[in-house]
Amino acid sequence: MRVHLFCVVFCTLTFVLGSGALQPAALGDVVANAASSLNSMKVTGAWRRLSSTVSESEGLKHAFRRLQNVPQRAVRLVHALVDRMRVGGGPVVETRLGLLRGRRVIARTTLQTPYYSFKGIRYAEPPRGSLRFRPPAPLEPWTGIRDAVEEGSVCPHRFMLFDTYKGDEDCLFLNVYTPALPDKLSGYNPQLPVMVWIHGGAFAVGSGNAFLYGPDHLVGAGVVLVTLNYRLGALGFLSLENEEVSGNMGLKDQVMALKWVQDNIEYFGGDPNRVTIFGESAGAASVHMHMLSPISRGLFHGAIAQSGVAISPWALAKDPKKRAFDLGRELGIDTNNTAELLGYLRATPSELLVKAAARIFGAPGKTTDLQSTIALPFLPTVEPEIPGAFFTQLPKSYLPGADVPFMTGYNAQEGILLLRRLQRYPKLLTELENEFQRVVPPELMSSDAQKVERVARQIRTFYFQQRPVDMRNIDSLIDLFTDIMFLRPALDTIRLRANSTLTSPTYFYRFAFDGALGLFKRMLGITHPGACHGDELGYLFYFSRLNYRLDGDSPELMVSKKMVQMWTNFAKTGTPTPPVDYQSVVDFNWNPVNSTQRINYLDITDKGNFHQGSDPEASRVRFWDWLYDNDV
């Protein structure tokens, strides 16, 4: 059997390597097909593991580790195959700046759809040294072929799961996943819609890598997916409120990536005139900020903001210059001179910056505002009136924003994310019990302490009646934070759009399904019932750690299929439920928001059903409308 197997593979490779007639992309297909044939034969377990590793592109280093279990003759063959794959085994794309080689891979979904993967593509120069705290610098062209087969470094941050430092400042990379590539010989150009994902993480953690954001579902639905890294924390959002360091470097990184998409995505089979940006949490706020910023104009044609908008109370920095000096003092830089502070911060290793920021904003008792309750670090800010500023006024002044199709929504129990904070700092409930005014939204704050106290008392009476703020009443606190942090800002945003002269539709959803693919709770081991902040992501992206063996008719898979189709339909047509879709698993029409009197929304219920509704969380929304309208 082994001799026969060796001969089959050897003959196939002799033809492929010796003919010189096959293009790299075709060679990649032959290799993949050969690997597939190997898997269908009755071979040793070692061979099966090895061929699976190579065909699914899990990484060449893993393949080499497994060679020790393979016959010696086959070892030499595989070495030759790997060498050939390194120099010409993947599809090559010619971008405006140079050539890139990717891989043909197989989706990890049931259908096992093939697609092309290009990872670790630079879109700007490394923001190190003198480029630290500056806007991203354009990338220079290169000669030869650059490999785009592995993800680039993530931007420096404190890794949430293990609370450790991770990343490198050379991190401005993006990844492109596409179902089809253009063919110059035949003139074929797929011109597929493009979806650009902006990850969340409080503007302080995360990356666009496939560890959390596997492309398999979305690419399988016929779109080109782009994911990206952008600078985080102080490295991405420190501001000295001057022209030298005006802030919003991370947002400007995103703009640079969107410009790269406009310039290059056609070479990957994408349509630069059908680009939808989408994101969750801080990524959602970023998406909405791009709808408001003048420097993002024309770089996209649709937007999806999941659990966050630009006017969310956690999305904008307060006293950013003070935060910069606080960071300096935490690092032992005792100065009141802006230029001196900047010099020291530019010279400080990125790991020390990240850890110092975590100490400041993770510590109790520093401030008593709403942002400190959830310990958010460096954030977007209003910039001075300088060329290239992201925005120079409060985000609310730019509303309603770009006239493009817009989808936004929230998760029914977003506030469960507070439990993560409570795990780290159990005294938070006691602090809120004694300083309840900390939950008052910024718009209702004033210099009149008695007025603020009255507002706090009204909020507490509505949500807690006479009950204490403790774990027995945690659901009331979860509802309160869901409303203040997510629901109320989203409703303000879509009401302003509905009252404007914009012609593009707005769609609103409520995600309440608490299933096995809920991402955030499973990652952090939270068992509290409800759809938490971030839980919807497991239904849009392939996250292998949550790849439970689910029945084909399970509610989780049905929710995933419907959400993937609606999200990709939106990218293709500007509506999540177009009138003609003969292959649709979606059997309803999602009505847009047409007026402020009746807010239409799609309810993804706790049982996984999809229902049309109006006016979500009606009694809670009415309370907040009364509170704002009466200026208590």
C-alpha positions as CSV (number, residue, x, y, z in Angstrom):
1,M,0.0,0.0,0.0
2,R,2.7,2.5,0.9
3,V,4.6,1.7,-2.3
4,H,1.5,2.2,-4.4
5,L,0.7,5.5,-2.6
6,F,4.3,6.7,-3.1
7,C,4.1,6.0,-6.8
8,V,0.8,7.8,-7.2
9,V,2.0,10.9,-5.5
10,F,5.4,10.8,-7.2
11,C,4.0,10.5,-10.7
12,T,1.5,13.3,-10.1
13,L,4.2,15.6,-8.8
14,T,6.7,14.7,-11.5
15,F,4.1,15.8,-14.1
16,V,3.3,19.0,-12.2
17,L,6.8,20.0,-11.4
18,G,8.3,19.0,-14.7
19,S,5.9,20.3,-17.2
20,G,6.2,24.0,-16.3
21,A,2.9,24.5,-18.0
22,L,0.8,25.1,-14.9
23,Q,0.4,28.5,-13.4
24,P,0.9,28.8,-9.6
25,A,-2.9,28.9,-8.9
26,A,-3.4,25.8,-11.0
27,L,-0.5,24.1,-9.2
28,G,-2.2,24.9,-5.9
29,D,-5.4,23.2,-7.1
30,V,-3.5,20.1,-8.2
31,V,-1.8,19.9,-4.8
32,A,-5.1,20.3,-3.0
33,N,-6.7,17.7,-5.2
34,A,-3.8,15.3,-4.6
35,A,-4.1,15.8,-0.9
36,S,-7.8,15.1,-1.1
37,S,-7.1,11.9,-3.0
38,L,-4.7,10.8,-0.3
39,N,-7.3,11.3,2.3
40,S,-9.7,9.0,0.5
41,M,-7.2,6.1,0.4
42,K,-6.7,3.5,3.1
43,V,-3.4,4.8,4.4
44,T,-1.7,5.0,7.7
45,G,-2.9,7.5,10.3
46,A,0.4,9.4,10.0
47,W,-0.2,9.9,6.3
48,R,-3.8,11.0,6.9
49,R,-2.7,13.5,9.5
50,L,0.1,14.9,7.3
51,S,-2.0,15.2,4.1
52,S,-4.8,16.9,6.2
53,T,-2.3,19.4,7.5
54,V,-0.9,20.3,4.1
55,S,-4.3,20.4,2.3
56,E,-5.9,22.6,5.0
57,S,-2.9,24.9,5.3
58,E,-2.7,24.7,9.0
59,G,0.9,25.7,8.8
60,L,4.1,24.2,7.3
61,K,5.7,23.9,10.7
62,H,3.1,21.5,11.9
63,A,3.6,19.3,8.8
64,F,7.3,19.0,9.5
65,R,6.7,18.0,13.1
66,R,4.6,15.1,11.8
67,L,7.2,13.8,9.3
68,Q,8.8,11.6,11.9
69,N,5.9,9.1,11.6
70,V,6.1,8.9,7.8
71,P,8.2,6.4,5.7
72,Q,11.7,7.9,4.8
73,R,11.0,7.9,1.1
74,A,7.8,9.9,1.6
75,V,9.7,12.4,3.8
76,R,11.9,13.3,0.8
77,L,8.8,13.6,-1.4
78,V,7.0,15.9,1.1
79,H,10.1,18.1,1.5
80,A,10.2,18.6,-2.3
81,L,6.5,19.3,-2.3
82,V,6.8,21.9,0.5
83,D,9.7,23.6,-1.2
84,R,7.6,23.8,-4.4
85,M,4.7,25.2,-2.4
86,R,7.0,27.8,-0.9
87,V,8.2,29.2,-4.3
88,G,5.1,28.8,-6.5
89,G,2.3,26.7,-4.9
90,G,-0.3,29.5,-4.2
91,P,-2.2,32.0,-6.1
92,V,-0.3,35.2,-7.0
93,V,-2.1,38.6,-7.1
94,E,-0.6,41.7,-8.5
95,T,-1.6,44.7,-6.4
96,R,-0.7,48.4,-7.0
97,L,2.3,48.1,-4.8
98,G,3.6,44.7,-5.7
99,L,2.9,40.9,-6.0
100,L,1.4,38.8,-3.2
101,R,1.2,35.1,-2.9
102,G,-1.7,33.5,-0.9
103,R,-3.2,30.1,-0.4
104,R,-6.2,28.1,-1.6
105,V,-7.9,26.7,1.4
106,I,-11.0,24.7,2.3
107,A,-13.7,26.2,4.5
108,R,-14.1,24.4,7.8
109,T,-17.9,24.5,7.4
110,T,-20.1,21.5,6.4
111,L,-20.0,22.5,2.8
112,Q,-16.2,22.7,2.8
113,T,-16.2,25.5,0.2
114,P,-12.8,26.4,-1.3
115,Y,-11.6,30.0,-1.1
116,Y,-8.4,32.0,-1.3
117,S,-6.6,33.4,1.7
118,F,-4.1,36.3,1.7
119,K,-3.0,37.0,5.3
120,G,-0.6,39.5,6.8
121,I,-0.8,42.1,4.1
122,R,0.9,45.4,5.0
123,Y,-1.2,48.5,4.4
124,A,1.1,51.1,6.0
125,E,4.6,51.5,7.2
126,P,5.4,50.2,10.7
127,P,4.4,53.0,13.2
128,R,7.6,52.7,15.2
129,G,10.2,55.3,16.4
130,S,9.4,58.8,15.1
131,L,6.2,57.4,13.5
132,R,4.8,56.5,17.0
133,F,1.7,58.6,17.8
134,R,1.6,59.9,14.2
135,P,-0.9,59.1,11.4
136,P,-0.1,56.0,9.4
137,A,2.6,56.5,6.7
138,P,1.9,55.2,3.2
139,L,3.5,51.9,2.2
140,E,6.3,51.9,-0.4
141,P,6.1,49.5,-3.4
142,W,8.3,46.4,-3.4
143,T,9.8,44.1,-6.0
144,G,9.4,40.3,-6.2
145,I,6.7,38.3,-4.6
146,R,5.8,38.7,-0.9
147,D,4.2,35.7,0.9
148,A,0.8,36.5,2.3
149,V,0.3,33.1,4.0
150,E,0.6,33.9,7.7
151,E,-1.1,36.6,9.8
152,G,1.0,39.5,10.8
153,S,1.8,40.6,14.3
154,V,-1.1,42.0,16.3
155,C,-0.9,45.5,17.8
156,P,0.4,45.7,21.4
157,H,-2.3,45.1,23.9
158,R,-3.0,43.2,27.1
159,F,-4.4,39.8,26.0
160,M,-7.8,39.5,27.6
161,L,-7.9,35.7,28.3
162,F,-4.6,35.4,30.0
163,D,-4.0,39.0,31.1
164,T,-0.6,39.1,29.5
165,Y,1.2,41.4,27.1
166,K,0.9,40.5,23.4
167,G,1.9,42.2,20.1
168,D,4.4,44.3,18.2
169,E,4.3,47.8,16.9
170,D,4.9,46.5,13.4
171,C,1.2,45.5,13.3
172,L,-0.6,47.4,10.5
173,F,-1.7,44.3,8.6
174,L,-4.9,43.2,7.0
175,N,-6.2,39.8,5.7
176,V,-8.2,39.2,2.6
177,Y,-10.4,36.1,2.0
178,T,-12.1,35.7,-1.3
179,P,-14.3,33.0,-3.0
180,A,-12.9,33.8,-6.5
181,L,-10.0,35.6,-8.2
182,P,-9.9,37.4,-11.5
183,D,-8.4,35.6,-14.5
184,K,-6.5,37.9,-16.9
185,L,-6.4,35.3,-19.7
186,S,-10.2,34.8,-19.9
187,G,-11.1,38.3,-18.7
188,Y,-13.2,36.9,-15.8
189,N,-13.7,39.4,-13.0
190,P,-16.1,38.3,-10.2
191,Q,-16.6,41.9,-8.9
192,L,-17.9,40.5,-5.6
193,P,-19.3,42.7,-2.7
194,V,-16.7,43.4,0.0
195,M,-17.2,43.4,3.7
196,V,-14.5,45.1,5.9
197,W,-14.5,43.9,9.5
198,I,-13.3,46.3,12.3
199,H,-12.8,44.4,15.5
200,G,-13.9,45.5,19.0
201,G,-12.1,45.4,22.3
202,A,-12.7,48.8,24.0
203,F,-10.1,50.4,21.6
204,A,-7.5,48.6,23.8
205,V,-7.4,44.9,22.9
206,G,-7.9,42.5,20.0
207,S,-7.0,42.0,16.3
208,G,-8.6,41.1,13.1
209,N,-7.0,37.6,13.1
210,A,-8.9,34.4,12.4
211,F,-8.6,33.2,16.0
212,L,-11.9,34.9,16.7
213,Y,-12.9,36.0,13.3
214,G,-12.7,33.0,11.0
215,P,-14.0,33.9,7.5
216,D,-15.5,30.6,6.6
217,H,-19.2,31.4,6.9
218,L,-19.1,34.8,5.3
219,V,-16.8,34.0,2.4
220,G,-19.0,30.9,1.8
221,A,-21.9,33.2,1.2
222,G,-20.2,34.9,-1.7
223,V,-18.5,38.0,-0.4
224,V,-14.9,39.1,-0.1
225,L,-14.0,39.6,3.6
226,V,-11.3,41.9,4.8
227,T,-10.2,42.0,8.4
228,L,-7.6,44.4,9.8
229,N,-5.5,45.4,12.8
230,Y,-5.3,49.0,14.0
231,R,-3.3,50.6,16.8
232,L,-4.8,50.2,20.3
233,G,-4.7,51.9,23.7
234,A,-2.2,54.8,24.1
235,L,-0.3,53.8,21.0
236,G,-3.5,54.3,19.0
237,F,-5.5,56.9,20.9
238,L,-3.2,59.0,23.1
239,S,-3.8,62.7,22.5
240,L,-1.9,65.8,23.6
241,E,-4.5,68.0,22.0
242,N,-2.0,69.6,19.7
243,E,-0.9,69.3,16.1
244,E,2.0,67.0,17.0
245,V,-0.2,64.3,18.7
246,S,-3.8,65.1,17.9
247,G,-5.1,61.6,18.6
248,N,-7.3,59.0,16.7
249,M,-4.3,57.3,15.2
250,G,-6.2,54.0,15.4
251,L,-9.1,55.4,13.5
252,K,-6.7,56.9,10.9
253,D,-5.2,53.4,10.6
254,Q,-8.6,52.2,9.7
255,V,-9.0,54.9,7.1
256,M,-5.7,53.9,5.5
257,A,-6.9,50.3,5.4
258,L,-10.1,51.4,3.7
259,K,-8.0,53.4,1.1
260,W,-6.0,50.2,0.5
261,V,-9.3,48.4,-0.1
262,Q,-10.4,51.0,-2.7
263,D,-7.0,50.8,-4.5
264,N,-6.5,47.0,-4.4
265,I,-9.6,44.9,-3.7
266,E,-10.4,44.5,-7.4
267,Y,-7.3,42.4,-7.8
268,F,-8.8,39.9,-5.3
269,G,-12.2,39.7,-7.0
270,G,-13.9,42.5,-5.0
271,D,-15.9,45.4,-6.2
272,P,-14.5,48.7,-4.8
273,N,-17.9,50.3,-5.4
274,R,-19.7,47.8,-3.1
275,V,-17.8,48.0,0.2
276,T,-19.6,47.5,3.5
277,I,-17.8,48.3,6.8
278,F,-19.0,46.4,9.8
279,G,-17.9,46.0,13.4
280,E,-18.8,45.2,17.0
281,S,-18.5,47.2,20.2
282,A,-15.5,49.6,19.7
283,G,-15.5,48.3,16.1
284,A,-19.1,49.3,15.8
285,A,-18.4,52.8,17.2
286,S,-15.5,53.0,14.8
287,V,-17.9,52.1,11.9
288,H,-20.3,54.8,12.9
289,M,-17.5,57.3,13.4
290,H,-16.5,56.7,9.8
291,M,-20.0,57.6,8.8
292,L,-19.5,60.9,10.4
293,S,-15.8,61.7,9.6
294,P,-15.0,63.8,6.5
295,I,-11.8,61.9,5.8
296,S,-13.7,58.6,5.5
297,R,-16.1,59.9,2.9
298,G,-16.5,57.8,-0.2
299,L,-14.5,54.9,1.2
300,F,-17.5,52.6,1.8
301,H,-21.1,52.2,0.6
302,G,-22.9,50.5,3.6
303,A,-22.3,50.2,7.3
304,I,-23.2,47.7,10.1
305,A,-22.7,48.7,13.7
306,Q,-23.2,45.9,16.2
307,S,-23.5,47.0,19.8
308,G,-22.1,50.4,19.6
309,V,-22.4,53.8,17.9
310,A,-20.3,57.0,17.9
311,I,-22.4,58.7,20.6
312,S,-22.2,55.7,23.0
313,P,-21.1,57.2,26.4
314,W,-18.1,55.0,26.5
315,A,-16.8,55.8,23.0
316,L,-15.2,59.3,23.4
317,A,-12.3,60.4,25.7
318,K,-12.7,63.0,28.4
319,D,-9.7,65.1,29.2
320,P,-7.4,63.2,26.9
321,K,-4.4,65.4,27.6
322,K,-4.8,64.7,31.3
323,R,-4.8,61.0,30.6
324,A,-1.6,61.3,28.7
325,F,0.1,63.0,31.7
326,D,-1.4,60.4,34.0
327,L,0.2,57.7,31.9
328,G,3.5,59.6,32.1
329,R,3.4,59.8,35.9
330,E,2.6,56.0,36.1
331,L,5.8,55.5,34.1
332,G,7.8,57.7,36.4
333,I,7.9,60.7,34.0
334,D,7.3,63.6,36.3
335,T,6.9,66.6,34.0
336,N,4.4,69.3,33.1
337,N,6.1,69.9,29.7
338,T,4.2,68.5,26.7
339,A,7.3,68.1,24.5
340,E,9.3,66.4,27.3
341,L,6.4,64.0,28.0
342,L,6.2,63.1,24.3
343,G,9.9,62.5,24.1
344,Y,9.8,60.1,27.0
345,L,6.7,58.3,25.7
346,R,8.2,57.8,22.2
347,A,11.3,56.2,23.9
348,T,9.4,54.0,26.3
349,P,9.0,50.3,25.2
350,S,5.5,49.5,24.0
351,E,5.1,46.8,26.6
352,L,5.7,49.3,29.4
353,L,3.1,51.6,27.9
354,V,0.5,48.9,27.7
355,K,1.0,47.7,31.2
356,A,1.1,51.2,32.7
357,A,-2.2,52.0,31.0
358,A,-3.8,48.8,32.3
359,R,-2.7,49.7,35.9
360,I,-4.2,53.2,35.7
361,F,-7.6,52.4,34.2
362,G,-8.0,49.1,35.9
363,A,-7.5,50.5,39.3
364,P,-10.4,51.6,41.6
365,G,-10.9,55.0,43.0
366,K,-9.2,57.0,40.3
367,T,-12.4,58.6,39.0
368,T,-16.1,58.2,39.6
369,D,-17.7,58.6,36.1
370,L,-19.5,56.2,33.9
371,Q,-16.4,55.2,31.9
372,S,-14.4,54.2,35.0
373,T,-17.2,51.8,36.0
374,I,-16.2,49.6,33.1
375,A,-12.5,50.7,33.1
376,L,-12.2,51.9,29.5
377,P,-8.6,53.2,28.6
378,F,-7.6,55.5,25.8
379,L,-10.4,56.4,23.4
380,P,-11.2,58.5,20.3
381,T,-11.2,62.2,20.8
382,V,-12.1,65.5,19.3
383,E,-9.0,66.9,17.5
384,P,-7.8,70.4,16.9
385,E,-8.6,72.1,13.5
386,I,-5.7,70.6,11.6
387,P,-5.4,69.0,8.1
388,G,-6.3,65.3,8.2
389,A,-8.2,65.5,11.5
390,F,-10.7,62.6,11.9
391,F,-13.2,64.9,13.5
392,T,-12.9,68.3,15.1
393,Q,-16.3,68.5,16.8
394,L,-18.3,66.2,19.0
395,P,-19.6,63.2,17.0
396,K,-23.2,64.2,17.7
397,S,-22.7,67.4,15.7
398,Y,-22.0,65.3,12.6
399,L,-25.2,63.3,12.8
400,P,-27.1,61.9,10.9
401,G,-23.9,61.1,8.9
402,A,-23.3,59.4,5.5
403,D,-26.3,58.6,3.4
404,V,-25.6,54.9,3.0
405,P,-27.6,51.8,4.1
406,F,-27.2,51.3,7.8
407,M,-27.8,48.4,10.1
408,T,-27.4,48.6,13.8
409,G,-28.6,46.7,16.9
410,Y,-27.9,45.5,20.4
411,N,-27.9,42.3,22.4
412,A,-30.7,41.9,24.9
413,Q,-28.4,41.5,28.0
414,E,-25.3,43.5,26.9
415,G,-24.7,44.4,30.5
416,I,-23.6,40.9,31.4
417,L,-20.2,42.2,30.4
418,L,-20.1,43.9,33.9
419,L,-19.6,40.4,35.4
420,R,-16.2,40.4,33.9
421,R,-15.4,43.6,35.7
422,L,-16.9,42.2,38.9
423,Q,-14.6,39.1,38.7
424,R,-11.6,41.5,38.8
425,Y,-13.1,44.0,41.2
426,P,-15.9,42.7,43.5
427,K,-16.2,46.0,45.4
428,L,-17.7,47.6,42.3
429,L,-21.3,46.8,43.5
430,T,-20.6,48.4,46.9
431,E,-19.2,51.5,45.1
432,L,-22.3,51.8,42.9
433,E,-24.6,51.3,46.0
434,N,-22.9,54.3,47.6
435,E,-22.1,56.4,44.5
436,F,-25.0,55.7,42.2
437,Q,-24.6,59.0,40.4
438,R,-21.7,57.3,38.6
439,V,-24.3,55.7,36.2
440,V,-25.8,59.0,35.1
441,P,-25.1,59.5,31.4
442,P,-22.8,62.4,30.4
443,E,-25.7,64.3,28.8
444,L,-27.6,64.4,32.1
445,M,-24.6,65.5,34.2
446,S,-24.2,69.1,35.3
447,S,-22.4,71.4,37.7
448,D,-25.6,71.3,39.9
449,A,-24.9,68.5,42.3
450,Q,-28.5,68.4,43.6
451,K,-29.8,68.0,40.0
452,V,-27.4,65.1,39.4
453,E,-28.5,63.5,42.6
454,R,-32.2,63.8,41.6
455,V,-31.5,62.2,38.2
456,A,-29.6,59.4,39.9
457,R,-32.5,58.9,42.3
458,Q,-35.0,58.7,39.5
459,I,-32.9,56.1,37.7
460,R,-32.4,54.0,40.8
461,T,-36.1,54.1,41.7
462,F,-37.1,52.9,38.2
463,Y,-34.6,50.0,38.0
464,F,-34.2,48.9,41.6
465,Q,-37.2,50.4,43.4
466,Q,-36.1,50.1,47.1
467,R,-33.8,47.2,46.5
468,P,-30.0,47.4,47.0
469,V,-27.4,47.2,44.3
470,D,-26.0,43.7,44.9
471,M,-25.8,40.3,43.3
472,R,-29.3,39.4,44.2
473,N,-30.5,42.2,41.9
474,I,-27.8,41.9,39.2
475,D,-30.4,41.6,36.4
476,S,-31.6,45.1,37.2
477,L,-28.1,46.4,36.9
478,I,-27.6,44.4,33.6
479,D,-30.8,46.1,32.2
480,L,-29.6,49.5,33.3
481,F,-26.2,49.2,31.7
482,T,-27.7,47.7,28.5
483,D,-30.0,50.7,28.2
484,I,-27.4,53.4,29.0
485,M,-24.4,52.0,27.1
486,F,-26.1,50.5,24.1
487,L,-29.9,50.8,23.5
488,R,-30.4,54.5,24.2
489,P,-27.5,55.7,22.0
490,A,-28.6,53.4,19.2
491,L,-32.2,54.7,19.4
492,D,-31.0,58.3,19.4
493,T,-28.9,57.6,16.3
494,I,-31.7,55.9,14.2
495,R,-34.3,58.5,15.3
496,L,-32.0,61.3,14.0
497,R,-31.6,59.3,10.7
498,A,-35.4,58.8,10.5
499,N,-36.0,62.6,11.0
500,S,-33.4,63.6,8.4
501,T,-33.5,63.9,4.6
502,L,-31.4,60.8,4.1
503,T,-32.8,58.4,1.6
504,S,-30.9,55.2,2.5
505,P,-32.7,52.7,4.7
506,T,-31.9,52.0,8.4
507,Y,-32.4,48.5,9.9
508,F,-32.5,47.8,13.6
509,Y,-32.2,44.4,15.4
510,R,-32.4,42.9,18.9
511,F,-30.3,39.8,19.5
512,A,-31.6,37.7,22.4
513,F,-30.6,34.2,21.4
514,D,-28.6,32.5,24.2
515,G,-27.2,29.5,22.4
516,A,-24.1,27.3,22.3
517,L,-22.2,29.6,19.9
518,G,-22.5,32.7,22.1
519,L,-18.9,34.0,22.0
520,F,-18.1,36.3,24.9
521,K,-19.6,34.3,27.7
522,R,-18.0,31.0,26.6
523,M,-14.6,32.7,26.3
524,L,-14.8,34.1,29.8
525,G,-16.6,31.2,31.4
526,I,-19.7,33.3,32.3
527,T,-22.8,31.2,32.9
528,H,-25.4,34.0,33.6
529,P,-28.4,33.5,31.3
530,G,-29.0,35.9,28.4
531,A,-27.4,37.2,25.2
532,C,-24.3,39.0,26.4
533,H,-22.2,41.7,24.7
534,G,-20.4,40.0,21.8
535,D,-22.4,36.8,21.8
536,E,-23.7,37.3,18.3
537,L,-20.2,37.0,16.8
538,G,-20.2,33.2,17.1
539,Y,-23.0,33.1,14.6
540,L,-21.3,35.2,12.0
541,F,-17.7,34.1,12.3
542,Y,-16.1,30.6,12.6
543,F,-14.5,30.3,16.0
544,S,-12.9,26.9,16.2
545,R,-12.9,26.9,20.0
546,L,-16.8,26.9,19.9
547,N,-17.1,24.4,17.1
548,Y,-19.4,22.1,18.9
549,R,-20.8,19.1,17.1
550,L,-24.3,20.5,16.5
551,D,-27.1,18.8,14.6
552,G,-27.9,20.1,11.2
553,D,-31.3,21.2,12.3
554,S,-30.1,22.8,15.6
555,P,-31.4,26.3,16.4
556,E,-27.8,27.5,16.6
557,L,-27.0,26.5,13.0
558,M,-30.3,27.9,11.8
559,V,-29.7,31.2,13.5
560,S,-26.1,31.3,12.1
561,K,-27.3,30.6,8.5
562,K,-30.0,33.2,8.6
563,M,-27.7,35.9,10.1
564,V,-24.9,35.2,7.7
565,Q,-27.3,35.4,4.8
566,M,-28.9,38.7,6.0
567,W,-25.5,40.3,6.7
568,T,-24.1,39.3,3.3
569,N,-27.4,40.2,1.6
570,F,-27.0,43.7,3.1
571,A,-23.5,43.9,1.6
572,K,-24.8,42.7,-1.8
573,T,-28.0,44.7,-2.1
574,G,-28.2,47.3,0.7
575,T,-31.1,45.3,2.3
576,P,-30.8,42.2,4.5
577,T,-33.9,40.6,2.9
578,P,-34.1,41.5,-0.8
579,P,-37.3,40.7,-2.6
580,V,-35.8,38.0,-4.9
581,D,-33.6,35.4,-3.4
582,Y,-34.4,31.9,-4.6
583,Q,-31.8,30.2,-2.3
584,S,-32.7,32.1,0.8
585,V,-33.1,30.4,4.3
586,V,-34.7,33.7,5.4
587,D,-38.5,33.4,5.1
588,F,-39.5,37.0,6.2
589,N,-39.1,40.6,5.2
590,W,-37.1,42.8,7.6
591,N,-38.8,46.2,7.6
592,P,-36.6,49.3,7.9
593,V,-37.1,52.1,10.4
594,N,-39.5,54.5,8.7
595,S,-40.5,56.9,11.5
596,T,-39.7,57.8,15.1
597,Q,-43.2,57.1,16.2
598,R,-42.8,53.4,15.7
599,I,-39.3,51.9,15.7
600,N,-39.4,48.7,13.6
601,Y,-36.9,46.1,14.6
602,L,-36.0,42.4,14.0
603,D,-36.2,40.4,17.2
604,I,-33.8,37.3,17.2
605,T,-35.5,35.7,20.2
606,D,-34.3,33.6,23.0
607,K,-35.6,30.5,21.2
608,G,-33.8,31.4,18.0
609,N,-36.8,32.5,16.1
610,F,-36.9,35.7,14.0
611,H,-39.9,38.1,14.5
612,Q,-40.8,41.6,13.4
613,G,-41.5,43.9,16.2
614,S,-41.8,47.6,17.1
615,D,-40.4,49.6,20.0
616,P,-38.0,47.2,21.9
617,E,-37.9,47.4,25.7
618,A,-40.8,49.8,25.5
619,S,-41.3,50.7,29.1
620,R,-37.6,51.2,29.7
621,V,-37.3,53.4,26.6
622,R,-40.3,55.5,27.7
623,F,-38.6,56.1,31.1
624,W,-35.5,57.5,29.4
625,D,-37.5,59.6,27.0
626,W,-39.3,61.1,29.9
627,L,-36.1,61.7,31.8
628,Y,-34.4,63.5,28.9
629,D,-37.5,65.4,27.9
630,N,-38.3,66.7,31.3
631,D,-34.7,67.6,32.3
632,V,-35.4,66.4,35.8
